[in-house]
Amino acid sequence: MAAVQQQVESHYRSDIIEKVRRAGGTISAGDTTVRLAKQFGFCYGEIIHNPEVNHQIASLGIKNLTGKNKEADISDLGPDDVVIVPAFGTELSIQQQIKDRGCQIVDTTCGDVMSVWKRVRKYATESVTSIIHGKAEHEETKATSSRALGDGSGHYVVVLTLGDTDYVCDYIRRGGDKQAFLEKFKGAHSPGFDPDVHLETVGVANQTTMLRGETEEVQRRIRQAVIDRDGPELAQKNFRFFDTICGATQERQDALRELLNVRMDLLLVVGGYNSSNTSHLAEMGEEK
């Protein structure tokens, strides 16, 4: 354990960062001042969407089974192989394929992600359609969507923007053109999804790395649409919600929000270009 701790510290700890932290998060040199957010450092929830970690994993001879840098296929696996499931999990069908190969699975799925899975599975057992706030092609959302199917009878639709949300809300209130709805959300809804049927009782879930404020607004708008259609009393039955923003994600968003109260010339966000966490932090800086 001591050897592992030493390796982690040598790879991820910075003497410069520790010096800045001891100085209260601020350091100056000449006419330049650097401020650090209170929550700063390695995000364990982004095992694959972190280029530094990717490089380290590759140096250990671990091969990718998916993505742009795919180096092997599930069909190549055997009982002697070990497969690491990343922090955002994987789709049930893929997980089953890996199990069928007889290899050992090391599951690093984040507990916050599994909480979302538990919620959408419950939605499915109660015939509640999951409206998932997230990116339809993101690995976490794809994994969550597969759980939202339940035993095969569940349904889901994924909304990314508030514009998507308003489109769904309008359909909840007044109905509309079914084919236009399905075309708009092509690739972002469950097989056999029928908006005339499956928007009757809905529950909101989310990709855990989305902006909290935006997810709360998605929830508020959909709840109001159900109230407008059904009235407050019946809406209590036909609308469900569960807060599932990742704790580490929220800490970083809160820390950046506090940091942005101080005037600065440049905000430097360190992270992967394909990381949802990183992109949302950059968006917060742009909005400021």
SVG drawing of the C-alpha trace seen along z (x, -y; Angstrom):
<svg xmlns="http://www.w3.org/2000/svg" viewBox="-56 -44 64 63">
<polyline fill="none" stroke="black" stroke-width="0.4" points="0.0,0.0 2.9,-2.4 4.4,-1.8 1.1,-2.5 0.6,-5.7 4.1,-6.8 3.4,-6.3 0.1,-8.2 1.7,-11.1 4.7,-11.3 2.4,-11.3 -0.4,-13.6 1.1,-15.8 2.7,-19.1 5.0,-21.0 4.0,-24.2 0.3,-23.6 1.0,-22.7 2.9,-26.0 0.0,-28.0 -2.5,-26.2 -0.4,-27.1 -0.4,-30.7 -4.2,-30.7 -4.8,-29.8 -3.0,-32.9 0.5,-33.5 2.0,-36.5 5.1,-37.0 5.7,-40.5 2.5,-41.9 0.9,-38.4 -1.3,-36.8 -2.6,-33.2 -5.6,-32.1 -6.6,-28.4 -10.1,-27.2 -10.6,-25.5 -11.5,-22.2 -8.7,-21.5 -7.0,-18.3 -7.5,-14.9 -11.1,-13.9 -11.5,-10.1 -14.9,-10.2 -13.2,-10.8 -10.9,-7.8 -11.0,-7.8 -11.8,-11.5 -8.5,-12.6 -5.5,-12.6 -2.9,-12.3 -4.6,-9.2 -5.0,-7.8 -1.3,-8.1 -0.5,-6.4 -3.0,-3.6 -1.5,-3.1 2.0,-2.9 0.9,0.0 0.0,1.9 -3.8,1.6 -5.7,1.6 -8.9,-0.2 -11.9,1.8 -13.9,-1.2 -13.6,-4.7 -11.4,-6.4 -8.2,-4.7 -9.7,-1.2 -7.0,1.4 -8.8,4.6 -12.3,6.1 -14.5,7.9 -14.3,11.0 -10.6,11.1 -11.1,11.5 -10.6,14.8 -10.8,16.1 -7.3,14.9 -8.1,11.2 -9.0,8.4 -11.4,5.7 -11.7,2.3 -15.2,0.7 -14.7,-3.1 -16.2,-5.5 -19.2,-6.3 -20.1,-2.6 -21.1,-0.8 -24.2,0.4 -25.8,3.6 -25.4,5.3 -21.7,4.6 -21.3,5.7 -23.0,8.9 -20.8,9.5 -17.7,9.1 -19.1,11.5 -19.8,14.1 -16.1,14.1 -15.4,15.3 -12.9,12.6 -12.5,10.8 -14.2,7.5 -12.9,4.6 -15.8,2.2 -14.8,-1.3 -18.3,-2.8 -18.9,-5.9 -21.4,-5.5 -23.3,-8.6 -23.7,-7.0 -25.1,-3.8 -27.6,-5.9 -28.9,-7.2 -29.2,-3.7 -31.1,-2.6 -33.5,-5.5 -34.2,-4.9 -34.7,-1.1 -37.3,-2.0 -38.9,-4.4 -39.1,-1.5 -40.8,0.9 -43.4,-1.8 -44.1,-2.5 -42.5,-5.9 -40.6,-7.2 -37.1,-8.6 -36.3,-12.0 -32.6,-12.1 -30.7,-15.4 -27.4,-14.7 -25.5,-14.1 -27.1,-11.1 -23.7,-9.9 -21.8,-10.2 -20.8,-6.9 -22.5,-7.6 -25.8,-8.6 -25.7,-5.5 -25.2,-3.3 -28.0,-5.0 -30.3,-4.7 -29.8,-1.0 -30.9,-0.7 -33.9,-2.9 -35.3,-0.1 -35.7,2.0 -36.8,5.5 -37.4,4.3 -40.7,2.4 -39.2,-0.9 -38.7,-4.0 -36.5,-7.1 -35.8,-10.3 -32.6,-12.3 -32.7,-16.1 -29.4,-18.1 -30.5,-21.8 -33.3,-23.9 -34.6,-24.1 -34.9,-20.4 -36.7,-20.5 -39.2,-23.1 -39.9,-21.0 -40.8,-18.1 -42.8,-20.4 -44.9,-21.7 -45.6,-18.1 -46.6,-17.2 -49.0,-20.2 -50.6,-20.0 -49.3,-16.9 -48.1,-17.5 -46.5,-15.8 -45.3,-12.4 -43.0,-11.9 -41.4,-15.3 -40.8,-14.5 -39.2,-11.2 -37.0,-12.7 -35.9,-15.5 -34.8,-13.1 -33.5,-10.4 -30.8,-8.4 -31.9,-9.9 -35.0,-7.8 -35.8,-4.2 -36.9,-1.7 -40.7,-1.9 -40.9,-5.3 -44.4,-6.9 -44.6,-10.5 -48.4,-10.2 -48.2,-7.4 -44.9,-7.5 -45.0,-11.2 -48.0,-10.5 -45.9,-9.7 -42.3,-10.9 -39.3,-11.1 -36.2,-13.2 -32.7,-11.9 -29.4,-13.3 -25.9,-12.6 -24.0,-13.3 -21.6,-15.8 -24.2,-18.3 -24.4,-21.8 -26.6,-21.6 -28.5,-24.8 -29.4,-23.6 -30.6,-20.2 -32.7,-22.0 -34.2,-24.2 -35.0,-21.1 -36.7,-19.6 -38.7,-22.8 -39.9,-23.2 -41.0,-19.6 -42.7,-19.6 -44.6,-22.8 -45.7,-21.2 -47.1,-18.2 -48.9,-20.5 -50.3,-22.6 -51.7,-19.4 -52.9,-17.4 -53.3,-19.9 -51.2,-20.0 -52.7,-17.0 -52.4,-14.5 -48.9,-15.9 -47.6,-14.5 -48.2,-11.1 -47.2,-11.8 -43.9,-13.6 -40.8,-12.3 -37.4,-13.8 -34.2,-12.7 -31.1,-14.9 -28.1,-13.0 -25.3,-15.5 -21.9,-14.0 -20.5,-15.4 -17.0,-16.0 -18.5,-17.7 -20.6,-20.0 -17.6,-20.8 -15.7,-22.0 -18.6,-24.0 -19.1,-25.7 -15.4,-26.4 -15.2,-28.0 -18.3,-30.0 -16.7,-31.4 -13.4,-32.0 -15.2,-33.9 -16.3,-36.5 -12.7,-37.9 -11.8,-39.9 -9.2,-38.1 -7.9,-38.4 -7.7,-34.7 -9.4,-31.6 -7.3,-28.4 -9.3,-25.2 -7.1,-22.1 -8.8,-18.9 -9.7,-16.7 -11.3,-18.3 -13.9,-15.5 -14.6,-15.7 -18.1,-16.9 -16.8,-18.2 -14.1,-20.3 -16.4,-21.7 -19.0,-22.8 -16.3,-24.6 -15.2,-26.4 -18.8,-27.3 -19.1,-28.8 -16.1,-31.0 -17.4,-32.1 -20.7,-33.1 -19.0,-35.3"/>
</svg>
